[in-house]
């Protein structure tokens, strides 16, 4: 069995909050009050306002993992289902048994973006976001 090298993407992440009244496409420049920096893991922490209902979008940059990469898999350990983009290419997260490598999406400098809808009173938990390198 192949052995993976894990790169944990703890932070910093930029978190943008779009209320149900205005979606991400309508608000390209957010006020500072609707944007914050976060670091993972986010477990048992209040990082989303309790009254907030809308979309949370997380952004982070990362570099090419290292030379001689055969495959790169994204692992998101969260209690929320996230939509994922790598360099503006939509990526489908699938279970551990059937993985899709991100190698074809990666460049020397990369952007990872995750988006999820959040209902009022829900506090998303994110245990880890990492790259598994083979």
C-alpha positions in Angstrom: 0.0 0.0 0.0 1.3 3.5 -0.9 2.3 5.8 1.9 1.1 9.4 1.8 2.8 12.6 2.9 0.3 14.9 4.6 0.4 18.7 4.4 -2.1 20.2 6.8 -3.5 23.5 5.7 -4.1 25.0 9.1 -4.0 28.6 8.0 -4.3 31.4 7.7 -7.6 31.1 5.9 -9.7 34.0 4.8 -13.4 33.5 5.7 -16.0 35.6 3.9 -19.6 35.7 5.0 -22.5 36.3 2.6 -25.9 36.7 4.1 -28.9 35.1 2.4 -29.8 38.6 1.2 -26.7 38.9 -1.0 -24.8 36.0 -2.6 -21.1 35.7 -3.3 -21.4 36.9 -6.9 -23.2 40.1 -5.8 -20.6 41.2 -3.2 -17.0 41.1 -4.6 -15.6 43.5 -2.0 -16.8 42.7 1.5 -16.7 45.1 4.5 -14.1 44.1 7.1 -17.0 43.0 9.5 -18.0 40.3 7.0 -14.4 39.0 6.6 -12.1 37.3 9.1 -8.9 35.3 9.3 -9.2 31.8 10.8 -6.8 29.0 11.6 -7.7 25.3 11.7 -8.8 23.2 13.5 -12.2 24.8 14.4 -13.7 22.5 16.9 -16.0 23.7 19.7 -15.2 27.3 18.7 -17.7 30.1 17.8 -16.4 31.5 14.5 -19.7 32.1 12.8 -22.1 34.6 14.3 -25.1 32.7 15.9 -27.7 34.7 14.0 -25.9 34.3 10.6 -27.7 32.5 7.8 -26.1 32.4 4.4 -22.9 31.3 2.7 -19.4 30.9 4.2 -16.5 30.9 1.8 -13.0 30.0 2.8 -9.9 30.9 0.7 -6.3 29.8 1.1 -3.2 29.9 -1.1 -0.6 27.1 -1.2 2.4 26.3 -3.3 3.1 23.2 -5.4 3.7 20.4 -2.8 7.1 19.2 -3.9 9.0 17.5 -6.8 8.2 14.0 -8.0 4.5 14.2 -7.2 2.4 11.3 -8.5 -0.9 12.3 -7.0 -2.4 14.9 -4.7 -5.7 14.3 -2.8 -7.7 16.8 -0.8 -9.0 15.7 2.5 -11.7 17.8 4.3 -12.7 16.6 7.7 -15.8 18.6 8.6 -19.4 18.2 9.7 -20.4 20.4 6.8 -20.6 19.5 3.1 -18.3 21.9 1.2 -18.2 22.8 -2.5 -14.5 23.0 -3.5 -12.5 24.8 -6.2 -8.8 24.6 -6.9 -7.6 27.4 -9.1 -11.2 28.2 -10.0 -11.8 24.6 -11.2 -14.6 22.8 -9.4 -13.5 19.7 -7.7 -15.8 16.9 -6.5 -14.9 15.5 -3.1 -15.5 11.8 -3.0 -15.1 9.1 -0.4 -11.8 7.6 0.6 -12.3 4.5 -1.5 -12.4 6.3 -4.9 -10.1 9.3 -5.1 -9.5 11.9 -7.8 -6.0 13.4 -7.9 -5.7 17.2 -8.1 -2.3 17.0 -10.0 -3.9 18.3 -13.3 -5.4 21.3 -11.5 -2.2 22.4 -9.7 0.3 25.1 -10.6 3.4 26.5 -8.8 1.0 28.8 -6.8 -2.5 27.6 -6.0 -5.8 28.8 -4.5 -8.1 26.6 -2.6 -11.7 27.8 -2.1 -14.5 26.1 -0.1 -18.1 27.2 0.1 -21.0 26.0 2.3 -24.4 27.2 3.3 -25.0 27.8 7.0 -28.3 28.1 8.8 -28.7 30.4 11.8 -27.4 28.9 15.0 -25.2 26.3 13.2 -21.5 26.4 14.1 -19.5 24.5 11.4 -16.8 22.3 12.7 -13.6 21.8 10.6 -11.2 19.3 12.1 -8.7 19.3 9.2 -8.2 20.3 5.6 -5.1 18.7 4.2 -3.3 17.5 1.0 -2.4 13.9 0.8 0.7 13.6 -1.4 1.8 10.4 -3.1 
